[in-house]
Every structure is written in C-alpha cells, then in structure tokens.
C-alpha cells in the first residue's frame, strides 16, 4: 500500500458530529474513508502519514447548507472563502436561484436576476460563466469536470426552471397545466441526474431582473406542490424555500407531510426591531417534524451602496430604483419627492436601521468612515433657525452623491438581537444556515459563520457546548440533506475532516479584494485557528496554511459520492 492512501490523525479531541461528548482518539483513514476511531496501533498505522493533533479538536468537515456558489464555482472551484473556514461541503442553488436550466436566449435575464436579488456583480457573471451547458444534467456534468477543492451539492431552482419552460411569461402569470407538468418532468430528470433537491421563493424582497418579482412569486402554490411531488415520487431530495406571505410555518409543514420529503426554509430572524417575533415563530414549529427552518448565527450586517440597494428591495420606493438602469438611479435619488416617499416606507419595513447606519467606505469623505451614525449627522445638519431637519436618508443620499452613489454604508439589517439568536441556536429543530456564501459578495461576508459559531457562541458565550456546535455544523445538515456518508466521524464515513484550535478559533475582519472576473470586487474574511483540513482524506490545509490542492472535492449527486 502506498503511503498516500493511509493517514492517521494522532492525539486529537474527537467531536464526532453526532452530539456525543468529546473524547481523545486517533482517526485512521484509508483510501479516503475512516477505518478506525480510537487507539490506533503502530501496526495499524504502518506506512501511514501521521499528523499530530494534540491540543486540537478533530471534527467532521463543516457543511454549509445555504450558499449561492452556482456561478462562482465555475471560475473559482476553490470555493473561497468557505474553504478557509473548515467547510468541506456546500449546498448550492438555494432560494429558487441558479443558472440551470437556461436557454441561450434567457442567459442575460438569469444573470440580471442574480445581480439584483443575490448581489452578484454582473461583470463577473458575464465574464466568468462559460455557458457550456443548458439543461440541469449538463450543468451537473460541467461541475463534475471541475477541479473542485471541496464538495458541492446543487439544488435545482424554480426561477431558471420557470424561465426555461415559460420564457418571458415566467414573471407575469401562473403556469398552465402543461407547463407545470413540463417543470415537474425537468425536476424529476434533475433529481435522477443527481440534484440534491428543489428550491423556490415567495419572498416579497426578491425582485429580479429589471425590478420585477422573481418568477417563483408568480406561481400558484399548487405549482410548487406539483413540482415538489417529483421528489416524493423519487423518494429522495430536500425541498428548500424562502418564506412568503402565503408560504410559511403551516404551509411548510403540510408540504413536508404531502411529499414525504424534508423541508428547510429560510429563515427565522431575530431583529431588535421585532422583539419576541423569532420566539413566536419558533414556538409554532412542530417538534420532531421533517421541517427545519434555517437560522443564522451572525447579525446580518451589510455594506450597501445606493447603486445596488438590494437589501431594501421589499420597500416600494426602492423597488422603483431597482427597476431602473444604474445610470437612471442617481436622478431619482436626487428627487426630494422620492426621498419623502421612501423614508416612511423604509421605517415601516425596517425600523430605524438607516438612522443607525454608518459610512463604511468613501472615496470623497474618508473622514466619515466608521464615525457618527447617519441620524447623528442629520441632527448636526439641522438648521436651528427653522424647523427643517434632514432625514437620515437625505444625509445618505448627500454623502453618496459625492462618490457617484458608490459610497458603502454599514447597515445592520436584522438578526441583531443576541439573546434571541442564542435561544434559536438552542432549538435542535432549527438548521444553522444562511451564510449566503457566493452572494452579496460586495456587501457582506458570512462564509465565516462556522468559525464565528465556534468562537463566539461556543467558546466565548457558552451558549452551545462544543459537541452541540459541531453537530450543528456537521451531523445535522448532513441528515437534513441526505448526506449519508458525511457529517460524522465513524467507520465507513468519507474522511472529510477539520482540526481546529478551540482556544483560538474565530474569524478575521472582512477585507475587500478585486479578484473576480471583470475586475469585480468582493469582501472576504480569513479564519483563525483552522489548522488542518482534509477532503476524502486528502489534505487541503496544513498548519494553518492552505495547500495547493485541486480536484480533492466531488460533485455529490443526491448528496453522496456515488
């Protein structure tokens, strides 16, 4: 046997992903799978490569169930920055979005949907997607051919599916009986080819190309039930959705029951502007049912520009903005009547978040960065001789105008009630997700959710035990998405593993880089304390440094290696 096929991790504290208590143990890996956990003898480990894990926690590789890497993976098969934070498997295609199936005539529209609703830079999409595929099976084959660094498991999304079957009508009307049947057949084909499930959205904030509601919002609920029925008939696949006014707690429970398939929906948020809301929603979830609402462990803090105000898409006045080309948006912002109309709408939807916003990046006014809030600036600009006081939105527009509306403002959107978030993390029915990695790339970086969970919620606040935190990152998402050979450290499981320092694990502050196709920028954050990572037994990180490993990951058709 060659030395490259045998690996032993010595002396670490094994937290196995099942929720079991930590224990000191060695882990022996042969040909990419775990063959022993315990005291591995010298004879068992003969000719093995050995890694000293003393003082480190050895856990299954982390699974991120809510990413949007569908396009980025095509130019970045390293799937950064998720791979820097212990993540070895990502689920893509969430919220009904994706890039397949897509006919050539619809490519521009599909990319513009991703630009508006998921904050992906259009220049990067245009330069980075090779479009060597049209159908979903062809997309899976394209992924399979990539030199993936970690594993990917794609959902088929309702938005490209509707465009594929209905063309421009996808955003305008309900589907006919024949169109629904065609969509169901395509999803059945996708599941047969290896899709991990089907995703959709009813969110009022999801405005796509040219400011129109995304296609899934035009569907009748019966259409969603029919399409999801393809998963029930196949007996495999998970349903993921973003909730909306007519698709919420009770409807998701019924959908899971009617299809016999797991449902995970996004998301329960704990915002300071809605005290008690998240606890009330969580209390309605059927304990033990096959529905796993998603929660986030980080406050949703975004850096937004008025050129790209997606976070306010559920505000009518900003919907008008998103319907315009960027060149026309500046003129509307300068209209006092628009600001007078927009201000109360933002407050009705989001409370005082613009008041609390600060300047994060400004070329014209660097002296304002991370200084006073917009409300404080508005008060300082008040004319004491009159009753006129500018609003925080007025000040936002005034500052942004000097940067051609590219000033970046730091805005805490939601999930900023720490006590309520802690209670949600203690509810085992809820699935930790919503990193949105691959989306909103210039606005936020929450791909570091795993290291934040381990550092902030586990070590610093003690809200989660180490074994519960690791289960949330590994065994639980593996179970919800049917990844039967991942998410645990057990004999026979694939050796996707991470070793981290529990005293140091955490995340750096985000930094802006310009490494996307077309020169587009994004925010990234590096990990602290992630010392080693292996994918199917092959090292991709050692002693805190990334290795130049490619082709270590796999396309997980239906969540497994095959």
GILIN-V654917 format. One record per residue. RES is the residue in three letters. SS is DSSP state (H for helix, E for strand, - for the rest). OMEGA is omega in radians with two decimals (none if undefined). D_CENTER is the distance of its C-alpha to the mean C-alpha in whole Angstrom. Layout:
RES,SS,OMEGA,D_CENTER
RES,SS,OMEGA,D_CENTER
This chain:
UNK,-,-3.14,40
UNK,-,-3.12,39
UNK,H,-3.09,37
UNK,H,-3.08,34
UNK,H,-3.07,33
UNK,E,-3.06,34
UNK,E,3.04,32
UNK,E,3.06,33
UNK,E,-2.98,31
UNK,E,2.85,33
UNK,E,3.14,34
UNK,E,3.00,30
UNK,E,-3.07,29
UNK,E,2.97,27
UNK,E,-2.77,25
UNK,-,3.09,24
UNK,-,3.12,21
UNK,-,-3.00,23
UNK,-,3.12,24
UNK,-,-3.11,27
UNK,-,3.08,29
UNK,-,3.07,28
UNK,E,3.07,31
UNK,E,-3.11,33
UNK,E,2.95,33
UNK,E,3.08,33
UNK,E,3.14,31
UNK,E,-3.09,32
UNK,E,3.06,30
UNK,E,3.09,32
UNK,-,3.00,31
UNK,-,3.13,27
UNK,E,-3.14,28
UNK,E,-3.12,29
UNK,E,3.10,32
UNK,E,3.06,33
UNK,E,-3.09,32
UNK,E,3.07,35
UNK,-,-3.12,38
UNK,-,-3.08,38
UNK,-,3.11,41
UNK,-,-3.13,43
UNK,-,3.08,44
UNK,-,-3.05,40
UNK,-,3.14,39
UNK,-,3.14,42
UNK,-,-3.14,40
UNK,-,2.91,37
UNK,E,-3.07,35
UNK,E,3.07,34
UNK,E,3.12,32
UNK,E,-3.12,33
UNK,-,3.12,30
UNK,-,-3.13,32
UNK,-,-3.13,31
UNK,-,2.97,27
UNK,E,3.06,25
UNK,E,-3.06,24
UNK,E,2.98,21
UNK,E,3.04,20
UNK,-,-3.07,17
UNK,E,-3.14,14
UNK,E,3.10,11
UNK,E,-3.06,7
UNK,-,-3.07,7
UNK,-,3.08,4
UNK,E,3.10,3
UNK,-,-3.12,6
UNK,-,-3.00,8
UNK,-,3.10,11
UNK,-,-3.05,13
UNK,H,-3.11,13
UNK,H,-3.09,14
UNK,H,3.06,17
UNK,H,3.14,18
UNK,-,3.14,16
UNK,-,3.00,16
UNK,-,3.06,16
UNK,-,3.10,12
UNK,-,0.11,13
UNK,-,-3.10,12
UNK,H,-3.08,10
UNK,H,3.13,14
UNK,H,-2.98,15
UNK,H,3.07,14
UNK,-,-3.13,15
UNK,E,3.11,12
UNK,E,3.11,14
UNK,E,3.07,12
UNK,E,2.96,9
UNK,E,-3.10,8
UNK,E,3.05,8
UNK,-,-3.10,9
UNK,H,3.01,8
UNK,H,3.11,10
UNK,H,-3.05,13
UNK,-,-3.13,12
UNK,-,-3.10,13
UNK,-,3.08,16
UNK,-,-0.01,18
UNK,-,3.13,21
UNK,-,3.04,22
UNK,-,3.13,26
UNK,H,-3.09,27
UNK,H,-3.07,28
UNK,H,-3.04,24
UNK,H,-3.11,23
UNK,H,-3.13,23
UNK,H,3.14,22
UNK,H,3.11,19
UNK,H,3.13,18
UNK,H,3.00,19
UNK,H,-3.13,17
UNK,H,3.09,14
UNK,H,-3.04,15
UNK,H,-2.97,16
UNK,H,-3.12,13
UNK,H,3.03,10
UNK,-,3.09,12
UNK,-,-3.10,13
UNK,-,-3.09,16
UNK,H,-3.13,19
UNK,H,3.12,21
UNK,H,3.12,19
UNK,H,-3.11,18
UNK,H,-3.11,22
UNK,H,-2.95,22
UNK,H,-3.14,20
UNK,-,-3.09,20
UNK,-,3.13,23
UNK,-,3.05,23
UNK,-,-3.03,25
UNK,-,3.01,24
UNK,-,-3.13,24
UNK,-,3.13,24
UNK,H,3.05,21
UNK,H,3.09,23
UNK,H,3.08,24
UNK,H,3.09,20
UNK,H,3.12,20
UNK,H,3.10,23
UNK,H,3.08,22
UNK,H,-3.11,19
UNK,H,-3.10,21
UNK,-,-3.10,23
UNK,-,3.03,21
UNK,-,-3.04,22
UNK,-,3.10,18
UNK,-,3.08,18
UNK,-,-3.04,16
UNK,E,3.09,15
UNK,E,3.13,13
UNK,E,-3.01,13
UNK,E,2.90,13
UNK,E,2.98,13
UNK,E,-3.03,15
UNK,E,-3.09,14
UNK,H,-3.08,17
UNK,H,3.09,17
UNK,H,3.12,18
UNK,H,3.14,20
UNK,H,3.08,22
UNK,H,-3.08,23
UNK,H,-3.08,24
UNK,H,-2.96,27
UNK,H,-3.11,28
UNK,H,-3.09,27
UNK,H,3.11,28
UNK,H,-3.05,28
UNK,H,-3.11,25
UNK,H,-2.92,24
UNK,-,-2.97,28
UNK,-,3.00,29
UNK,-,-3.13,28
UNK,-,3.04,29
UNK,-,3.12,32
UNK,H,3.14,33
UNK,H,3.13,33
UNK,H,3.09,30
UNK,H,3.12,28
UNK,H,3.13,30
UNK,H,3.13,29
UNK,H,3.12,25
UNK,H,3.14,25
UNK,H,3.12,27
UNK,H,3.09,25
UNK,H,3.09,22
UNK,H,3.10,25
UNK,H,-3.14,25
UNK,H,3.12,22
UNK,H,3.11,21
UNK,H,-3.14,25
UNK,H,3.07,23
UNK,-,3.09,21
UNK,-,-3.11,18
UNK,-,3.11,16
UNK,E,-3.08,16
UNK,E,-3.14,16
UNK,E,-3.13,13
UNK,E,3.13,14
UNK,E,2.98,14
UNK,-,-3.01,17
UNK,-,3.10,16
UNK,-,-3.14,18
UNK,-,-3.07,16
UNK,-,3.04,15
UNK,E,-3.02,18
UNK,-,-3.08,18
UNK,H,3.07,20
UNK,H,3.07,23
UNK,H,3.13,22
UNK,-,3.04,23
UNK,E,-3.14,21
UNK,-,-3.01,18
UNK,H,-3.09,20
UNK,H,3.11,19
UNK,H,3.11,20
UNK,H,-3.08,24
UNK,-,2.95,24
UNK,-,3.10,26
UNK,H,3.13,25
UNK,H,3.09,27
UNK,H,3.12,25
UNK,H,3.13,22
UNK,H,-3.11,24
UNK,H,-3.12,26
UNK,H,3.13,23
UNK,H,3.09,22
UNK,H,3.09,25
UNK,H,3.11,25
UNK,H,3.10,23
UNK,H,3.14,25
UNK,H,3.11,28
UNK,H,-3.12,26
UNK,-,3.11,26
UNK,-,-3.14,22
UNK,-,-3.14,19
UNK,E,3.11,16
UNK,E,3.08,16
UNK,E,-3.09,12
UNK,E,2.94,13
UNK,E,-3.02,12
UNK,-,3.07,15
UNK,E,-3.05,18
UNK,-,-3.10,22
UNK,-,-3.14,23
UNK,E,-3.02,20
UNK,-,-2.94,20
UNK,H,-3.06,21
UNK,H,-3.12,24
UNK,H,3.12,23
UNK,H,3.10,20
UNK,H,3.13,23
UNK,H,3.13,25
UNK,H,3.11,23
UNK,H,-3.13,22
UNK,H,-3.08,26
UNK,H,-3.10,27
UNK,H,-3.06,25
UNK,-,-3.12,25
UNK,-,3.10,21
UNK,-,3.07,19
UNK,E,3.02,16
UNK,E,-3.10,13
UNK,E,-3.10,12
UNK,E,-0.24,10
UNK,-,3.00,11
UNK,-,-3.11,14
UNK,-,-3.14,14
UNK,-,-3.09,17
UNK,-,3.10,19
UNK,H,-3.11,22
UNK,H,3.09,23
UNK,H,-3.09,23
UNK,-,3.12,25
UNK,-,-3.06,25
UNK,H,-3.06,22
UNK,H,3.10,20
UNK,H,-3.14,23
UNK,H,3.11,24
UNK,H,-3.12,21
UNK,H,-3.13,21
UNK,H,-3.12,24
UNK,H,-3.08,24
UNK,-,3.14,22
UNK,-,3.14,24
UNK,-,3.14,25
UNK,-,3.09,25
UNK,-,-3.08,23
UNK,-,3.08,21
UNK,E,-3.05,18
UNK,-,3.09,16
UNK,-,-3.10,14
UNK,E,3.05,11
UNK,E,3.11,11
UNK,-,-3.14,10
UNK,-,3.13,12
UNK,-,2.99,12
UNK,-,3.14,14
UNK,E,-3.13,12
UNK,E,-3.05,14
UNK,E,2.94,14
UNK,E,-3.08,16
UNK,E,2.98,18
UNK,E,3.09,21
UNK,-,2.99,23
UNK,-,-3.07,23
UNK,E,-3.00,19
UNK,-,-3.06,19
UNK,H,-3.09,16
UNK,H,3.12,15
UNK,H,-3.06,18
UNK,-,3.14,18
UNK,-,3.09,19
UNK,-,-3.01,23
UNK,H,-3.11,25
UNK,H,3.10,27
UNK,H,2.98,24
UNK,H,3.06,23
UNK,H,3.12,27
UNK,H,-3.08,25
UNK,H,3.12,22
UNK,-,-3.10,25
UNK,-,2.92,27
UNK,-,-3.07,27
UNK,H,-3.11,26
UNK,H,-3.10,30
UNK,H,-3.07,31
UNK,H,-3.10,28
UNK,H,-3.11,30
UNK,H,3.14,33
UNK,H,3.11,32
UNK,H,-3.08,30
UNK,-,3.14,34
UNK,-,-3.13,35
UNK,H,-3.14,36
UNK,H,3.10,36
UNK,H,-3.13,33
UNK,H,3.12,32
UNK,H,3.11,34
UNK,H,-3.03,32
UNK,H,-3.01,29
UNK,H,3.14,29
UNK,H,3.11,30
UNK,H,3.09,27
UNK,H,-3.12,25
UNK,H,3.12,26
UNK,H,-3.08,27
UNK,H,-2.94,23
UNK,H,-3.13,22
UNK,-,-3.00,25
UNK,-,-3.01,26
UNK,H,3.09,22
UNK,H,3.06,24
UNK,H,-3.05,27
UNK,H,-3.11,25
UNK,-,3.10,23
UNK,E,3.04,25
UNK,E,3.10,25
UNK,E,-3.14,23
UNK,E,3.11,24
UNK,-,3.07,27
UNK,-,-3.09,30
UNK,-,-3.07,32
UNK,-,-3.14,32
UNK,H,-3.13,31
UNK,H,-3.13,33
UNK,H,-3.02,31
UNK,E,3.11,28
UNK,-,3.11,26
UNK,-,-3.08,30
UNK,-,3.04,31
UNK,-,3.12,28
UNK,H,3.09,29
UNK,H,3.10,31
UNK,H,3.10,33
UNK,H,3.14,34
UNK,H,3.13,35
UNK,H,-3.14,37
UNK,H,-3.13,39
UNK,-,-3.10,39
UNK,-,3.11,41
UNK,-,-3.07,44
UNK,-,-3.13,47
UNK,-,3.14,50
UNK,-,3.10,48
UNK,-,-3.06,45
UNK,-,3.05,43
UNK,-,3.12,39
UNK,-,3.05,36
UNK,-,3.07,33
UNK,H,3.11,30
UNK,H,3.07,29
UNK,H,-3.13,32
UNK,H,3.12,32
UNK,H,-3.13,28
UNK,H,-3.13,30
UNK,H,-3.14,33
UNK,H,-3.09,31
UNK,H,-3.10,28
UNK,H,-3.11,31
UNK,-,3.11,33
UNK,-,-3.08,30
UNK,-,3.06,30
UNK,-,3.05,27
UNK,-,3.01,24
UNK,-,3.12,25
UNK,E,3.13,21
UNK,E,3.12,21
UNK,E,-3.03,20
UNK,E,3.06,19
UNK,E,-3.02,17
UNK,E,-3.07,16
UNK,E,-3.13,16
UNK,-,-3.09,15
UNK,-,3.04,18
UNK,-,-3.01,20
UNK,H,-3.09,20
UNK,H,-3.13,23
UNK,H,3.09,21
UNK,H,3.11,17
UNK,H,3.12,20
UNK,H,3.11,21
UNK,H,-3.13,18
UNK,H,3.10,17
UNK,-,-3.13,21
UNK,-,-3.04,20
UNK,-,3.12,20
UNK,-,-3.03,19
UNK,-,-3.07,16
UNK,E,3.07,12
UNK,E,-3.14,10
UNK,-,3.04,7
UNK,-,3.01,4
UNK,-,-3.09,4
UNK,-,-3.13,2
UNK,E,-3.08,4
UNK,-,3.11,7
UNK,-,3.11,7
UNK,-,-2.92,10
UNK,-,3.10,11
UNK,-,-3.03,14
UNK,-,-3.09,13
UNK,-,2.99,11
UNK,-,3.07,10
UNK,-,3.04,8
UNK,-,3.12,7
UNK,-,-3.07,11
UNK,H,-3.07,10
UNK,H,3.14,12
UNK,H,3.04,15
UNK,H,3.12,15
UNK,H,-3.08,15
UNK,H,-3.11,18
UNK,H,-3.02,20
UNK,H,-3.00,19
UNK,H,-3.11,19
UNK,H,-3.05,21
UNK,H,-2.97,24
UNK,H,-3.08,24
UNK,-,3.13,24
UNK,-,3.13,25
UNK,-,3.12,23
UNK,-,2.95,22
UNK,-,3.13,24
UNK,H,-3.11,23
UNK,H,3.11,23
UNK,H,3.12,21
UNK,H,-3.14,18
UNK,H,3.09,18
UNK,H,3.14,18
UNK,H,-3.09,15
UNK,H,-2.96,13
UNK,-,-3.03,16
UNK,H,-3.10,18
UNK,H,3.11,16
UNK,H,3.10,13
UNK,H,-3.13,16
UNK,H,-3.11,18
UNK,H,-3.08,16
UNK,-,3.00,15
UNK,-,3.11,19
UNK,-,-2.96,18
UNK,-,-3.09,22
UNK,-,3.12,22
UNK,-,3.06,20
UNK,-,3.11,18
UNK,-,2.95,22
UNK,-,-3.10,25
UNK,-,3.12,27
UNK,-,-3.14,30
UNK,-,-3.14,29
UNK,-,3.04,25
UNK,E,-3.05,24
UNK,-,2.90,24
UNK,-,-2.95,20
UNK,E,3.05,21
UNK,E,3.06,20
UNK,E,-3.08,23
UNK,E,3.12,22
UNK,-,-3.06,25
UNK,-,3.14,24
UNK,-,-3.07,26
UNK,-,-2.95,24
UNK,-,-3.12,21
UNK,E,-3.06,19
UNK,E,3.05,17
UNK,-,3.01,19
UNK,-,3.13,18
UNK,-,3.05,16
UNK,E,-3.10,19
UNK,E,3.10,19
UNK,E,-3.08,19
UNK,-,-3.03,21
UNK,-,3.08,20
UNK,-,3.04,18
UNK,H,-3.12,21
UNK,H,-3.13,23
UNK,H,-3.12,23
UNK,-,-3.09,20
UNK,-,3.03,18
UNK,E,3.03,15
UNK,E,3.07,14
UNK,E,3.06,14
UNK,-,3.13,15
UNK,-,3.14,17
UNK,E,3.00,17
UNK,E,3.04,20
UNK,-,3.01,22
UNK,E,-2.97,20
UNK,E,-3.08,24
UNK,E,3.02,23
UNK,E,3.07,21
UNK,E,3.02,22
UNK,E,-3.04,21
UNK,-,3.06,23
UNK,-,-3.14,26
UNK,E,-3.08,25
UNK,E,3.02,25
UNK,E,3.09,22
UNK,E,-3.11,22
UNK,E,3.11,26
UNK,-,3.07,27
UNK,-,-3.12,24
UNK,E,3.08,24
UNK,E,3.07,22
UNK,-,3.13,25
UNK,-,-3.12,25
UNK,-,3.07,24
UNK,-,3.13,23
UNK,-,3.13,23
UNK,-,-3.13,22
UNK,-,-3.10,19
UNK,-,2.87,19
UNK,E,-3.13,18
UNK,-,3.12,18
UNK,E,-3.03,20
UNK,-,3.02,19
UNK,-,-3.12,17
UNK,E,-3.06,20
UNK,-,-3.11,22
UNK,-,none,25
